[in-house]
Amino acid sequence: MIQNPEKRLAASALALEVAAVALLSGAPARAGVCVVLALVAHALGAACAAAFLARRADRLALDGGDGRGARLLFAAASVALPVVGPAALVVLFARVARRHAHPAAPLVRTPLSGVAAGAPLPAEIATEIGLGSLEARLRFDPAPASRIAAVLATRRLHDAADATRLLRLALRDRHEDVRLLAHALLEDRDRQAFHRIEQLERALVAASGAAAGERAGERGGSIACLLAEALCDLCEFGLVSGELETFTLRRARGLLEQLPAPGTAGAALLMARVLLRQGDAGGARVALQESGRLGAPAALLAPLLAEAGFRARQLRGVGA
């Protein structure tokens, strides 16, 4: 049994209109009686519909919700009902219910990219400010202006991965201005990185479609190496993560594996970075040794060799 009064009125109106249509299709011998009964059923159905719309009048954005909009809506429905039957009433009730269930919420759109471009870096933020100081400001400083200054100071950091990490920390700030500024700076970093990748992709397609030859092959290999480096930087800077990072690293590795042999020291070094990011410490160590054989300086290889050895020991400890 239907407990809601509005639902009872709607169901009654529909049932009475269905009965009116059924009576109008009665036997010709009883046509007069059927017409009278159909008119009575239609009048009762109209009354139920009027009561339903009167209850919903304050929920309709018509005439300020004073009931006049509901009466106009009911009058139009009453004229159409004898022609189109109960289907019109079903559509009407569905639209009224849907309008109430999903109110139109006002949205405020704020351009973010202009916030980062127009925000000057305060003079009191010294160039030698430490990374730990920036993070401490973002976490513990109660003054929003100081946290905004810390967000702006991330533009002076040399390590893009550290800057991205601090900006993501600022995205959780309790003050809206700090969050908006951090979002704008991250958006600018994303746009610049992906714009660079799109440029290299277009150049690689153009080089692939050029005439075949040794110089054309060298140019295509150089562009492929630059594209792989841009993809690797995207991951190391923290601009992508999860499945997107896995896909990006796989793509960078595929570009490097397609380079013609013999390779270069830079390509082997880049392959080592990709393999380290993928967690393949053994493969990264082999790539680093190949890079050293091709002429890469030992000072450049030493940190990556140490990282590869550390990860290899970690894996052996897990497997032990």
C-alpha positions in Angstrom: 0.0 0.0 0.0 1.3 3.5 -0.9 1.9 5.6 2.2 3.1 8.8 0.6 0.1 11.1 0.0 1.7 12.6 -3.2 2.3 9.2 -4.6 -1.3 8.1 -3.8 -2.6 11.2 -5.7 -0.4 10.5 -8.7 -1.3 6.8 -8.8 -5.0 7.7 -8.5 -4.9 10.2 -11.3 -3.2 7.7 -13.6 -5.6 5.0 -12.7 -8.6 7.2 -13.4 -7.3 8.4 -16.7 -6.7 4.8 -17.8 -10.2 4.0 -16.8 -11.5 6.9 -18.8 -9.7 5.7 -21.9 -11.0 2.2 -21.4 -14.6 3.4 -21.0 -14.4 5.5 -24.2 -13.5 2.3 -26.1 -16.6 0.5 -24.8 -19.3 -1.2 -26.8 -21.3 1.1 -29.2 -24.6 0.0 -27.6 -23.6 1.6 -24.3 -21.7 4.5 -25.8 -23.7 7.2 -23.9 -23.1 5.5 -20.6 -19.5 5.0 -21.3 -18.9 8.6 -22.3 -20.6 9.8 -19.1 -18.5 7.5 -16.9 -15.4 8.4 -18.8 -16.0 12.1 -18.2 -16.6 11.4 -14.5 -13.4 9.4 -14.3 -11.5 12.2 -16.1 -12.9 14.8 -13.8 -11.8 12.8 -10.7 -8.4 12.2 -12.3 -8.0 15.9 -13.0 -8.9 16.6 -9.4 -6.2 14.2 -8.2 -3.7 15.7 -10.6 -4.6 19.2 -9.3 -4.1 18.2 -5.7 -0.7 16.6 -6.6 0.5 19.7 -8.5 -0.7 22.0 -5.6 1.5 20.0 -3.2 4.4 20.3 -5.6 3.8 24.0 -6.5 6.3 25.3 -3.9 9.0 23.0 -5.5 8.5 24.3 -9.0 10.6 27.3 -10.1 7.4 28.9 -11.7 6.0 32.2 -10.7 7.9 32.3 -7.5 6.4 29.1 -6.2 3.0 30.7 -5.3 0.9 28.0 -7.0 0.0 29.9 -10.2 2.6 28.0 -12.2 1.2 24.7 -11.0 -2.4 25.7 -12.0 -1.2 26.7 -15.5 0.7 23.5 -15.8 -2.4 21.6 -14.7 -4.7 23.5 -17.2 -2.4 22.6 -20.1 -2.3 19.0 -19.0 -6.1 18.8 -18.7 -6.5 20.1 -22.3 -4.0 17.5 -23.6 -5.1 14.5 -21.6 -8.3 13.6 -23.5 -6.2 13.7 -26.7 -3.0 11.9 -25.8 -4.3 9.8 -22.9 -2.5 8.8 -19.7 1.0 9.0 -21.4 1.0 12.7 -21.1 0.3 12.5 -17.4 3.1 10.0 -16.9 5.6 12.3 -18.7 4.3 15.3 -16.6 4.8 13.5 -13.3 8.2 12.2 -14.3 9.4 15.7 -15.2 8.1 17.2 -12.0 9.7 14.5 -9.9 13.0 14.8 -11.8 13.1 18.5 -11.4 12.7 18.1 -7.6 15.3 15.3 -7.3 18.1 17.2 -9.2 18.0 20.9 -8.4 20.1 23.1 -10.6 23.1 24.2 -8.4 24.9 27.5 -9.2 28.5 26.9 -10.3 31.4 29.3 -9.9 34.2 28.9 -12.5 37.5 30.4 -11.6 40.4 30.6 -14.2 43.4 29.1 -12.6 46.3 29.7 -15.0 46.1 33.4 -14.6 46.5 33.1 -10.8 50.0 31.7 -11.2 51.1 34.1 -13.9 50.0 37.2 -12.0 51.2 36.3 -8.6 54.6 38.0 -7.8 57.1 36.3 -5.5 57.4 38.2 -2.3 60.8 39.9 -1.7 61.1 38.4 1.8 61.3 34.9 0.4 65.1 34.5 0.0 66.6 32.5 -2.8 68.5 30.3 -0.3 65.3 29.2 1.6 65.5 25.5 2.3 63.2 22.8 1.2 62.5 21.8 4.7 61.5 25.4 5.6 59.0 25.4 2.7 57.4 22.2 3.8 57.3 23.3 7.5 55.6 26.5 6.4 53.0 24.6 4.4 52.3 22.2 7.3 52.5 24.3 10.4 52.5 28.0 9.7 49.1 29.4 10.8 49.3 32.5 8.5 47.8 32.0 5.1 50.1 34.7 3.6 53.2 32.8 4.7 51.8 29.5 3.2 51.0 31.4 -0.1 54.6 32.7 -0.1 55.9 29.1 0.3 53.8 27.9 -2.6 55.2 30.7 -4.8 58.7 29.9 -3.7 58.4 26.4 -5.2 59.0 28.1 -8.6 62.7 28.7 -7.5 63.4 25.0 -6.6 65.8 23.3 -8.9 64.3 19.8 -8.3 61.0 19.6 -10.1 60.0 16.5 -8.2 60.4 18.4 -4.9 58.3 21.3 -6.2 55.5 18.9 -7.4 55.5 17.2 -4.0 55.2 20.5 -2.1 52.4 21.7 -4.5 50.5 18.5 -3.9 50.8 19.1 -0.2 49.4 22.6 -0.7 46.4 21.2 -2.4 45.2 19.9 0.9 45.6 23.3 2.6 42.6 24.6 4.6 42.7 28.0 3.0 41.2 28.3 -0.5 43.7 30.8 -1.9 46.6 28.4 -1.1 44.8 25.6 -2.8 43.9 27.6 -5.9 47.5 28.9 -6.3 49.0 25.4 -5.9 46.5 24.1 -8.4 47.4 26.8 -10.9 51.1 26.1 -10.6 50.6 22.4 -11.0 48.4 23.1 -14.1 51.2 25.2 -15.6 53.7 22.5 -15.0 51.4 19.9 -16.6 50.7 22.1 -19.6 54.4 22.9 -20.3 55.4 19.3 -20.0 52.7 17.9 -22.2 53.2 20.7 -24.7 56.8 19.7 -25.0 55.8 16.1 -25.6 53.3 17.0 -28.3 56.0 19.1 -30.1 58.4 16.1 -30.0 55.7 13.7 -31.2 54.9 15.9 -34.2 58.6 16.3 -35.0 59.1 12.5 -34.8 56.1 11.9 -37.2 57.6 14.4 -39.6 61.0 12.8 -39.4 59.5 9.3 -39.9 57.7 10.6 -43.1 60.8 12.2 -44.5 63.0 10.7 -47.1 65.0 7.7 -46.0 68.7 8.1 -45.4 71.5 8.1 -42.8 71.0 11.7 -41.8 67.2 11.2 -41.6 67.6 8.1 -39.5 70.0 10.0 -37.1 67.5 12.8 -36.8 64.6 10.5 -36.1 66.7 8.7 -33.4 67.7 11.9 -31.7 64.0 13.0 -31.6 62.9 9.7 -30.3 65.6 9.9 -27.5 64.4 13.4 -26.6 60.8 12.2 -26.5 61.7 9.3 -24.3 63.6 11.7 -21.9 60.5 14.0 -21.8 58.3 11.0 -20.9 60.7 9.9 -18.2 60.9 13.4 -16.8 57.1 13.4 -16.6 57.3 10.4 -14.3 60.3 11.5 -12.2 58.8 15.0 -11.7 55.7 13.4 -10.2 53.3 14.8 -12.8 51.8 11.3 -13.5 51.3 8.3 -11.3 49.6 5.0 -11.1 48.5 3.3 -14.4 49.4 6.5 -16.3 53.0 6.3 -15.1 53.2 2.6 -16.0 52.0 3.4 -19.5 54.3 6.4 -19.9 57.4 4.4 -18.8 56.4 1.5 -21.1 56.2 4.0 -24.0 59.6 5.6 -23.2 61.2 2.2 -23.1 59.6 1.2 -26.4 61.1 4.3 -28.0 64.6 3.5 -26.7 64.4 -0.1 -27.7 63.6 0.9 -31.3 66.7 3.0 -31.7 69.2 1.6 -34.2 72.4 -0.1 -33.0 75.0 0.9 -32.0 73.4 3.1 -29.4 74.8 6.2 -27.6 75.9 6.8 -24.1 72.9 9.1 -23.5 70.4 6.6 -24.8 71.8 3.9 -22.5 71.8 6.2 -19.5 68.2 7.1 -20.3 67.3 3.4 -20.5 68.8 2.9 -17.1 66.6 5.7 -15.7 63.5 4.1 -17.2 64.4 0.7 -15.9 65.1 2.0 -12.4 61.7 3.7 -12.4 60.1 0.4 -13.5 61.9 -1.4 -10.7 64.3 -3.5 -12.8 67.5 -2.9 -10.9 69.4 -5.6 -12.7 68.5 -4.3 -16.1 69.4 -0.8 -15.1 72.8 -1.8 -13.9 73.5 -3.5 -17.3 72.3 -0.3 -19.1 74.6 1.8 -16.9 77.6 -0.4 -17.6 76.8 -0.1 -21.4 76.5 3.7 -21.0 80.0 3.8 -19.3 81.5 1.7 -22.1 80.1 4.2 -24.6 81.7 7.1 -22.9 79.4 8.4 -20.2 81.4 10.1 -17.3 81.8 8.1 -14.1 80.6 11.0 -12.0 77.2 10.9 -13.8 76.9 7.1 -13.5 77.9 6.8 -9.8 74.6 7.9 -8.2 72.5 5.7 -10.5 74.8 2.7 -9.9 74.4 3.2 -6.2 70.6 3.4 -6.5 70.6 0.3 -8.7 72.7 -1.6 -6.2 70.5 -0.4 -3.3 67.4 -1.6 -5.0 68.9 -4.9 -5.9 69.8 -5.5 -2.3 66.3 -4.6 -1.3 64.9 -7.1 -3.7 67.3 -9.8 -2.4 66.2 -9.0 1.1 62.5 -9.4 0.1 63.2 -12.7 -1.6 65.3 -14.1 1.2 
